[in-house]
Each structure stands twice: as C-alpha cells, then as structure tokens.
Amino acid sequence: MRPHFLVIGGQKCGTSWLQDNLSQHPRVWLPPIKEIHYFDQGNVEFHVRLLGTSKRMRKARLYAAKQFRAWLSGDTHELWWAINYWLAYRDDNWYRGLFPDRPDTITGEICPGYARLPEPAVAKVKSFVPSARIVYLLRNPIERSWSYAAQYFTSPRKKGRYGRLANVPPDVLHSFLERDAQGHSNYLGALDAWQRHFGDQLLVGYFDELKSDPELLFRRVIRFLNIKDSQGWLPSGLCENRHPSRDAQMPHEYRSYLAKLHLPSLKELHSRLGSKETEEWLAKASAAQH
C-alpha cells in the first residue's frame, strides 16, 4: 500500500494530461485528488486541515462535500477515502492508507512539487518507496516559465489582481521569473537529487513529445511503468487538451531575457541528457539572444 510510481514534472509540463489518461487505465489507480503533497508539505494542524484556505485544503474539503452528497443520494462514492484524506493526521501510515492494496493494480501519485525536493528529502522518499519508478516531465524552461507566469498573474484569486500579464510591472515579473528559474525550472537540481537515489528507475519525458506525438509518449510511460495488458490500449481523448493554458504572447524582450537567464543551465542540461528536445531548446535560446 505504497505508490508504485511518482510523476514529478514541473508545472505546465503535462502532468495533468498524464493524470487524465493514466487514470483511465483499468490496471492503474491514482488518487482522485491530484497532488497529495505529502513528501514536500507533510502534516498541518487539525484546524488548518478543517478550515484552511490553501488550495490543497480547499480541494480536500470540496471533494469530501461532493462525496458526502453522493453518499446521501445513494450514488457510488469515496466518502471514507475523502474524509481520511481531508481530516486525518498526515504521517507515513496515513499516506500508505491512501493507496489500495489490489492484485494486478499499479498505484501512483502525480505531484509536480516533488521535483523541488532537496536531496535529503529525496533520500527519504527512496527509503519509503525503494522500488518506485519516477517519471519526470520536462518542458523548454523559457516556454514553461512564461506559461507559469501567465497562469500565476491571471489567476482569478487575489494574485491575479493585474488582470493580464502585460499589466505586471517589469520588476515584479523579473523577480518572479528569476525565482522560478531556481524553482520549477531548476531541472538540473532535480535530476541531481532524483537520479542519485533512483538511477535507472527514473524516466525523463518531454512536453514536446506530448505536442508532437502524445500516443508515443503515453506508450513510453506505460512501458516504463511495466503496466500489464496494455498492448493496443489507449485512453479516450488522448490527444485532447483538457487543460488549456492562459499563455500570453511572449514579447521579444522577455524571450531574450529568459534566454540569457536559462542559457547556462540549458547547455549543461543538453550535455547531460543529449536529447533532440534539449538540443532544440538550446538552439532557440541561443538564437533568442540576438
């Protein structure tokens, strides 16, 4: 009753697409709420679990309410799972209890935030799920960072007070992009930590593959996770974009700025991974500086 795999890709790299499609597989079980955040956020006090305003706590509360209504109406429900997820004390036993023990079923969690775990925390993950397979989805950091900024600053919550990305003051946007370069776009740091402990148990996938040939990427993930009886099986809507981004057109000055910001790490990333995707990212970053 521990996950067989984790997906840790950066935000805006295709993790929601993978959640949508893997969850349709008859031999795969994923939590009904994406991003448990146990390994990076751990436990919180009971009053926070009960009434907290964070996205994680609100999702737990709303899901429990939805399952309670389903229970009242006699529909299929996951009420006890929802209550346990929402209100129970978060420790290793709680996390184990979220995953069913079913024969011939692969269980996993998809949580982009785990890519940002420091190396000692990744070591703890390894000791907790030593045989787990890790899928790390990457995207051109220049495009990913801009897409994330568009999502962040146009959110309907209070952080979206600017309305549109073009209204964000340059100093505020520059500061955000620089922090992001050390956060979700710090692919090298994540690879250092996760490859050190999981080695060939880690698969790198690319957002570029999702855009050009989603079926090929999905089959590659299925094979890596060693999911049985998958030959010829594909989920419905594999090529649909169910999570359209709020990407805004990137002005040349910001593309140039992001290219300079990420070029050194892109060179090292391509040296390490040597993929056609990293080669293309590096070429675009070099060209964008001129």
C-alpha positions, -999 to +999 in steps of 0.1 A: +000+000+000+026+024-012+027+040-047+045+020-074+054+052-092+056+090-088+053+117-116+073+148-106+074+170-137+075+208-134+043+228-135+029+234-170+048+203-183+019+179-190+013+163-156-024+169-157-026+153-191-008+123-178-031+121-148-062+123-170-050+095-192-033+071-168-064+072-145-084+056-173-063+025-174-081-004-158-049-016-140-039+019-127-051+036-096-044+073-089-057+094-060-090+111-071-073+144-060-041+152-079-011+163-059-012+148-024+019+169-015+029+146+014+066+144+008+070+182+004+044+196+027+037+169+053+013+174+081-006+205+092-025+212+124-061+200+126-077+234+125-058+240+092-070+207+078-105+216+088-108+252+077-075+261+059-077+283+028-048+269+009-055+253-024-047+219-010-071+222+019-099+237-001-097+208-026-098+183+002-128+200+018-147+204-015-140+168-025-153+155+008-185+176+004-190+161-031-186+126-018-210+132+011-237+144-014-231+113-035-234+091-004-267+108+006-281+102-029-271+066-029-246+071-058-212+055-059-189+074-036-155+076-020-166+093+012-144+074+037-113+080+015-123+117+012-127+121+050-094+103+057-076+125+031-092+157+045-091+153+082-068+125+094-033+132+108-008+131+080+020+106+086+035+076+068+006+054+078-019+080+065-001+082+032+001+044+029-036+042+036-045+064+007-034+036-018-055+005-022-040-030-020-055-046-051-040-075-071-026-066-105-031-029-099-004-003-102-008+027-079+009+061-082+008+098-074+014+127-097+028+158-080+050+184-098+061+198-065+082+168-056+107+178-083+117+206-060+125+184-030+161+188-017+184+158-019+179+147+018+141+146+012+145+126-019+167+102+001+137+097+025+114+091-005+138+064-017+138+047+017+100+049+018+093+036-017+126+020-027+113+002-058+091+031-071+096+043-107+098+081-113+086+099-143+100+134-147+083+156-174+103+185-188+095+215-210+116+242-226+122+263-195+117+295-214+083+285-226+074+268-193+084+298-172+063+322-193+033+299-192+035+296-155+038+334-151+006+337-173-012+313-151+000+329-119-007+365-127-040+359-144-054+336-117-089+345-105-076+346-069-060+377-054-026+371-070-043+378-104-050+414-095-031+426-126-057+411-149-033+403-177+004+396-179+010+428-199-001+448-168+025+432-144+053+457-136+086+447-151+104+445-118+077+422-103+077+399-134+115+398-135+116+388-098+090+361-104+109+347-134+142+347-115+127+328-086+111+303-110+145+296-126+156+284-092+124+265-085+103+245-110+127+253-139+158+241-120+158+208-139+195+201-131+190+203-094+161+179-096+180+155-118+209+156-095+188+146-065+164+121-081+190+103-103+214+100-074+188+079-055+167+063-082+191+059-111+176+040-139+143+040-121+138+075-135+123+083-169+126+117-185+097+127-208+092+159-227+063+183-233+075+184-269+066+147-273+031+154-259+026+181-285+040+162-315+030+126-307+011+121-274+004+084-282+041+077-285+048+094-252+020+077-234+031+043-246+066+050-235+054+058-200+032+027-199+062+005-208+084+021-183+058+016-155+055-020-166+017-019-167+004-052-178-021-059-205-016-025-221-007-036-257-031-018-280-049+000-252-052+038-254-074+061-233-102+081-249-093+117-256-056+111-255-049+139-280-074+164-264-062+194-245-084+194-214-063+219-195-057+249-219-032+273-206-035+310-202-003+316-222+002+351-234+023+361-263+059+364-252+074+398-261+108+396-277+125+415-248+112+388-223+122+359-246+157+374-248+158+380-211+147+344-203+171+330-229+200+347-211+187+336-178+185+299-188+212+295-213+240+283-189+217+256-174+204+246-209+240+240-220+246+217-190+212+200-194+219+192-230+253+179-221+237+156-196+206+144-215+217+148-251+182+146-264+168+162-296+145+182-273+173+197-253+193+204-285+163+223-298+158+243-266+195+252-266+194+264-302+163+285-296+178+301-265+210+309-284+190+325-313+168+345-289+197+364-275+202+383-308 
